Amino acid sequence: MPRDIPVGNGRLLFTFDQRYQIRDVYFPHVGQENHAGNGPCRFGLFTSVPGQEHGQLAWTADSTWTIHQRYLRDTLTTSVSLDHKPLKVSMYCNDVVDFHRPVYVRKIKIKNLANEARVMRLFHQQDFNMWGTKIGDTAYYDPELRSMVHYRGKRYILTTFFDGSEQRVDEYACGNSGFQGAEGTWRDAEDGNLGGNAIAQGAVDSTASLHVHAPANGDATAYMVMICAESREELITLHKWLMKQTPQGVIDRTTAYWRLWCGGTNINFGNLPSKVVDLFKRSLLVVRTQIDNQGAIIAANDSDYLHFNRDTYSYMWPRDGALVADSLDLAGFSDVAKSFYGFCQRVITEDGYFYHKYNPDGSPASSWHPWVMKGKQSLPIQEDETALVVWALWRHYFRYRDIEFIRPLWVDIVQKAADFMCDYRNPSTGLPLASYDLWEERWGVHAFTVASVYGGLKAARNFAVCFGDRERAERYNKAAEEIKAGAAKYLWSEKLGRFVRRLVPKDSPTPPEDSSYHEDVPLQYDPDCGDVYDVDEVLDASIYSVFKFHLFEADDPRVVATMQKIEDRLWVKTAVGGVARYENDYYHRISNDIENVPGNPWFICTLWLADYYITVAKDTNELKKALPIFEWTANHALESGILAEQVNPYTNEPISVSPLTWSHATVVSTSIKYLEKLESLQRCDSCNQSVFRLRRRGTVDIKSQGTLDRYDS
C-alpha cells in the first residue's frame, strides 16, 4: 500500500496509508526503529446520524469516506479532505512534523453539514510497537501532561488533543492489542465511548477521544499532537515548548520553512510544463523526508513491503544514496549531500569497498549476498555502489570547489575506493571481477558495473590531479582505460548489434542454489568472448550506463544502436506505457504478454530514456523530445505527487514501495540536466552568451567553471 503523504524532518518521519491512517513512525532515525509498523493507527469520528436518534462511528478505513490526500504547494504540509455523505460531515486536515523538533501536529477542521448542532467525537487509536515490537510496552494516561503516553526504555510517544487553544483528552482507554486475539481499544470506541482504563503493559494500544461542538452548517477546529522523545523529561520539555508555540504555530512555522527551503533552488524552469515543475519541487521535498539527519539516504520507508524474509527497503544503499546525493547537489542542496558523504566516510571498509547496504546508524544491514560460493570466498558486494560514491563526490567537488570538505574524503574515501577498484579486476581482460548487479539479482560482470567503475576511476584520477598525486593519477587513468578497452572487446556483441548486460566468467563458481541469486535466462556462447566469458543476452535498460558514465560517448554508433533497441523493445505497449527494467522481468510480474509488456514500467528506467534524448540533443527542437517523458512521469504519479518504484502496466496502480527515493531523485537530476542543456543550446549569435539562464539573477554561476558533464569522467 503506497505511503501517499510522508512528513518528516530528518529525525522523525510519519507515513500514512491510502485511508489516512498512520502506518509508520520512525524515530530517532529515519528508516530505523519503526514504532508503528505492525498495523494502522485508526482515526475516526462519532456523531449522531441526521434524522435518527442513534449515533455512528466512522473510521477513515471505512469506504463510506471519500478521501483525497495531497500537499499544500511547495511544502511538506499535507492537504487532506475527507467527506462522509451519510453522516453529513466533512473534515479537512493538515499534517506537519515540525521542521526542527520531533513534534507532529494534525489540524482537523470539521464541517457539520446538518441543520442541527452536533457533538463530534474524534477518536484516534495509538497502535504503537516501541522499538519495532509489541513486547514490554506500556501505555498510560499521564494526568500531568494530559496525554496518552506509550513508552519502553528510552523511547516515548505522547498523544493529545487541543480544542482550539485548550488542551484536553475527554475520554481514553488503554488495553491489549495483537496478543491472544485482542484487537485493541478501537473496538471499545465503536459505541462512541471509552472505558477509561488508565494503564496497560505488554502488547498494548490506546485510544483517545476529543468531543467537539459543531454548530448547524458550521465549522469546528481541533488539533491532534504527537511528541516523540527519549525520556519523560524530554517529553515535558517539548510539551512546554508546544504550549508556548501552540499547534497552529507549529503548522505555520513549518509551512513557511518548507516554502523557504523549496524556493532556495532559485531555478528558472524554462519551457518545462508546470506539472513537471510541480513534480520537481515535490520530488525534492519527498527526497528530504527520506534522509536521516546523520547522512543516511534511505531507499524507501514503506513497511507494507516485505522483500525477503520479512525485510524492507528502510536501508541506505550506497548506489541509491550516491545518485540521490548527486541530484541534491545539482539542485543546490549541497549541505544535505555533504552529510551523505560524511556517512560514507564513516562506513567504508579499510579495504576500500562498501557493503551491500547499511542501517541509518551506520551499522551493516541485512544482506542476501553470500561470502562463500561453491566453497570459494567471494566478496558480498555490488561494486557499482563503491564506484558511484566516488563518481558523485567528484561531481560535488567540481560544482562547489569546497576543498576543506573534500580534503579528508580524498584520503578516507577516494584513495581507498580507487585502489580497490584498480585491484579488483581480471588481469587478462582489464574488466572488474564479478559482483552483484544493481538490481541485486545476478552475479557476474555487468555493463552497469563496468561503466560505473570506469566513471569512478576517472573521477579518482581527476582528484589525484587536483591534489598533485601524479602516480595515483596515472594508475587510476591506466586502469580506467584498460576497463574501456575490455568493455569494447567483451561487452559489445556483433551478433546482437548492441552491448550486452552481463558477462559471467567461465572459470568462476556459480552462486549456491539456496542463495537469493536469480537466474532466469540461460547464458549464451558468444565467439567475441572466446573462452573467457559466457554472455547474458537479455536487453536491460541499465545498459544506458555506458554513455551515462562516459565509458562510450552517447553519439557512438554502438551506443545509438543499443539505446534504439531499449526504446523499441522495453517500452511497454499498453495505455500506461513507460520503460521496463529488462525483457521478461519476473519481479512483481503482472503480465505474461512479454512481447507487449516486457516488464512493469519503472520511473527511473523511463527517465533514463529522457536522459539519453537530452544528452544527444544538438538543438532545442531535438531537446524537446525529452518533454513527453517528463509529462508521462508527472501524469503517472499519485494524486499527492508521490512516485512508486514501478506501476501496473494496465491500471497504473503503484507496485512495490512508494515513495521510492531513487524515483524522485531521478526526476530532479534529469530535470536539471535538461535545463543545463537548454542553457548551453540557447546562445546569442553575437556574443555567444547563454540567452536562457538556469539560475536566476543573484545566484552563483557555476557554469562559468566549465561544463560539468564533460568532467564526469
PARONU-519360 format. One record per residue (C-alpha): residue in one letter; x, y, z. Coordinates in steps of 0.2 Angstrom, whole numbers, plus 5000, padded with zeros to 4 digits. Layout:
! residues N
aXYZ
...
! end
This chain:
! residues 713
m500050005000
p500850174995
r501350305008
d500550454999
i501050595010
p502550565021
v503050715033
g504650725042
n506150825047
g507650705047
r507450645064
l505550605065
l504650535050
f502750495049
t501950405034
f500150375030
d499150245020
q497850275007
r496550285021
y497450425030
q498050305044
i499750325052
r500750175047
d502550215051
v503350325065
y505250325063
f506250395077
p507550455081
h508250395064
v507350405048
g507250225042
q507650145059
e506550105074
n504850105066
h503650125081
a502050095071
g502449975058
n501349825064
g499649895059
p498650055056
c498350185069
r496550215067
f495750385065
g493850415066
l492350525071
f490750485080
t489250585079
s487350575078
v486550525062
p485450665055
g483650625056
q483950475068
e484250455087
h485750345087
g487550395083
q488850315072
l490750295072
a491550305055
w493450265055
t494350335040
a494650155034
d492850135030
s492450155012
t491050275016
w492350415017
t492950495001
i494750545004
h495950644994
q497750665000
r498850804994
y500150935000
l500051125001
r501051184986
d502951184989
t502851125007
l502850965017
t501151025025
t499850895020
s498150945012
v496850805016
s495050815013
l493850685020
d491950685015
h490650565023
k488950605014
p487850485025
l488450575041
k488350745033
v490050785039
s491750835031
m493450855038
y494950955031
c496650915039
n498450975038
d499850875045
v501650935049
v503150875058
d504051025065
f505551065054
h506651065069
r505950965084
p505150795085
v503350865086
y501950805074
v500350915073
r498750875064
k497451015062
i495650955060
k494351065053
i492650985055
k491151045044
n489451005051
l488350995035
a486750955045
n485451085050
e485651055069
a487151075080
r488050915085
v489450855096
m490850775085
r491850645095
l493650625087
f494450465090
h496250415087
q497050245091
q498850235095
d499450055089
f501250085093
n502649955094
m504050035103
w505749985096
g504849895082
t504049755093
k502549735104
i503549665119
g503649755136
d502749915131
t501750025142
a500350145138
y499550255151
y498650415153
d499850555160
p498750675170
e500250805172
l500450805153
r498550775149
s499050655136
m499150465132
v500950415133
h501750255126
y503550205131
r504850075133
g506650105138
k507250275130
r505850295118
y504250395122
i502750445111
l501450565118
t499750595110
t498550735115
f497150845108
f496851035108
d495051105106
g495651275100
s496951335112
e496351215126
q497251055128
r496250905134
v495850725132
d493950695135
e494050505135
y495350375134
a495750185136
c497250085137
g497249895133
n498049755124
s498249735106
g499049605095
f499049465108
q497949315112
g496649385100
a496549565107
e496149685093
g496349845103
t495449985111
w494750045095
r493449915097
d493050005114
a492650165104
e491350095092
d489950145104
g490550315105
n491350295122
l492950235130
g493150135146
g494450245155
n495750105159
a497250215163
i498650095160
a499149935151
q500849845149
g501549715137
a500749715119
v499749875121
d498750005112
s497750155117
t496350265111
a495950445115
s494450555111
l494050735110
h492250805110
v492050955098
h490451055097
a490051095079
p488651225075
a487251185062
n488051205045
g489651275054
d491451235057
a492451175072
t494351165073
a495351045083
y497150985084
m498050815087
v499850825093
m501150685095
i502850715103
c504250595102
a505650595115
e507050485123
s506450515141
r504950585150
e505950735155
e506250775136
l504350755134
i504050885147
t505251005139
l504450985122
h502750995129
k503151165137
w503851225121
l502251165112
m501151255124
k502051415121
q502151395102
t500451325100
p499951185087
q499451315074
g501151405077
v502051245073
i501051225057
d501351405052
r503251405055
t503451235047
t502451285032
a503451445030
y505151345032
w504751225018
r504251355006
l505851445010
w506851285008
c506051244992
g506251414985
g508051414989
t508451324972
n508151494963
i507951394947
n507251464930
f506251314924
g506251374906
n504951284895
l504651134907
p502751114909
s502051174925
k501551004931
v503350944928
v503951094939
d502751054952
l503450874952
f505250934953
k504851034969
r503850894976
s505250774972
l506450874982
l505350884997
v504950704997
v506850654995
r507150765010
t505950665021
q506850505017
i508550575023
d509150545041
n510050695049
q511550595051
g511850575032
a510950405028
i509950425012
i508550295014
a507950194999
a506150195005
n505150195021
d503550085017
s503349955030
d501949865020
y503349795008
l504249645015
h505649605002
f506549445008
n506249365025
r505149505032
d506349635027
t506049815020
y506849955010
s507250055025
y509150055022
m510550155014
w511150084998
p512750174993
r512250174975
d510550244978
g511250364990
a512650424978
l511350464964
v510150544976
a511650654984
d512150704966
s510350764962
l510350864978
d512050944973
l511350984956
a509851064964
g510951174975
f510751074992
s512551034995
d512451035014
v511250885013
a512350795001
k513850835011
s513050735026
f512950585015
y514750595010
g515150605028
f514150455032
c515150365018
q516750415026
r516250335042
v515650165035
i516850125020
t517949975024
e519849985026
d519949885010
g519050015001
y517349954997
f515649975003
y514549835010
h512849795002
k511849915012
y511850005029
n510650045043
p510350235046
d511550225062
g512950165050
s512949985055
p512949855041
a511149805036
s510449635032
s511049555016
w510749405004
h512449414996
p513549265001
w515349275007
v515649095000
m515149024983
k515448834980
g516748834993
k517748984987
q517749154996
s516849294987
l516549474991
p514749504995
i514649674986
q513949774972
e515449864965
d514449994957
e514050054974
t515850094978
a516150174961
l514650284961
v515150364978
v516750424971
w515950474954
a514650584964
l515950654975
w516950724961
r515450804953
h515150884970
y516850954971
f516851014953
r515251104957
y515651184974
r517551184975
d517451154994
i519251104996
e519251105015
f517750975015
i518550865001
r520250855009
p519950715021
l518750625009
w520150614996
v521150515009
d519750425018
i518550385003
v519350414986
q521050334988
k520350184997
a519050154984
a520050194969
d521450074975
f520149944977
m519449964960
c521149954952
d521549794961
y519849714959
r520049674941
n520349524929
p522249554924
s521949474907
t520349574902
g520549734912
l518749724917
p518149724935
l517949554944
a516249484946
s515049554959
y513149584960
d512149694949
l511249854953
w509549754953
e510349644966
e509849484956
r511349414947
w513149384949
g514449424935
v515249574926
h513849694922
a513849834910
f513149954923
t514649904935
v515949914921
a515350084916
s515150154934
v516950084939
y517650174924
g516750334929
g517350314947
l519150284942
k519150434930
a518450544945
a519850474956
r521050524943
n520350704942
f520550714961
a522350644960
v522750784948
c522050914959
f523050854974
g524650844964
d524750654966
r525450604948
e525750424952
r524050394958
a523350494943
e524250384931
r523750224940
y521950264940
n521850334922
k522850174916
a521550064925
a520150154918
e520750144900
e521049964902
i519249944908
k518650044892
a519749934881
g519049774889
a517249844888
a517449874869
k518049694867
y516949594878
l515349694881
w514949744863
s514149604853
e514249604834
k512949464834
l511649564843
g512149734837
r512249814854
f513049804871
v512649654882
r512149674900
r513249544909
l514749434907
v515049284918
p516749214920
k516849034914
d518148984927
s517149064942
p515948974954
t514149004952
p513149054967
p512348914978
e510648864974
d509948914991
s510549094989
s509449234983
y510349234967
h509149244952
e509449164935
d508049174923
v508949154906
p510249034900
l511949114897
q512549114879
y514149074870
d514749224860
p516349204849
d516849384853
c517149324871
g518149174867
d518449054882
v518349194895
y516549244897
d514849174895
v513649304889
d511949364896
e510949424881
v509449494889
l509149684885
d509149784900
a508849974902
s510349994914
i511449974899
y511150154897
s512550174909
v513850154895
f513550334890
k512950404907
f514750374915
h515650414898
l516350234895
f515750274877
e515050444871
a513250454868
d513450484849
d514550324847
p513650214834
r513650074846
v512850174860
v511550234847
a511150064842
t510950004860
m509850144865
q508750124850
k508449944855
i508049994873
e506750114866
d505949994854
r505949834864
l505749894883
w504350024880
v502849954887
k501549944874
t499949974884
a498950134888
v500150164903
g501750154893
g503450184901
v505050084901
a505349914909
r506949864918
y507349724906
e506549594895
n505449464904
d505649544921
y505049424934
y504949554949
h503149584953
r502649524936
i500849574931
s500849514913
n501449364903
d501249454887
i503149484886
e503149544868
n502049694873
v502449704892
p504249654894
g504049704912
n503149834923
p503650014919
w504950094931
f505050284933
i506950284934
c507150174918
t505950294909
l506850444914
w508450364908
l507750374891
a507450564893
d509250574899
y509850504883
y508750614872
i509550764882
t511250704880
v511250684861
a510150844858
k511050964846
d509751094846
t508251154856
n507051054844
e507950894847
l507950934866
k506050944866
k506050754863
a506350734882
l504750834887
p503450694884
i504450584896
f504450714909
e502550734906
w502250554907
t503150544924
a502050684931
n500450604924
h500850434932
a501250504949
l499950484963
e498750624967
s499950684980
g501450684968
i502250534975
l503150414964
a503250224967
e504650114961
q503550044947
v501750044941
n500449914935
p500649914916
y498749914914
t498050014928
n499450124934
e499250074952
p500950094962
i501849924964
s503249894977
v503750034988
s503050204987
p503850334988
l505550274981
t506850404984
w507850354969
s506250384958
h506150564964
a507950594964
t507950544945
v506650674942
v507750804950
s509350754941
t508650734924
s507650904925
i509250994930
k510150904915
y508850964904
l508951144910
e510851144909
k510751084891
l509451214887
e510651344894
s512051284883
l511051274867
q510151444868
r511551564865
c511651744857
d512351744839
s513351904843
c514151874860
n513951684861
q513251704879
s511851604886
v510151684882
f509251564895
r509951564912
l509651414923
r510051514939
r509051674942
r510051834944
g510951844961
t511551664962
v513251594959
d513651554941
i514451384942
k514351354923
s515751484921
q516951354929
g516751234914
t515451104908
l515150984922
d514550844911
r516250834902
y517150814918
d516050664924
s517550554919
! end
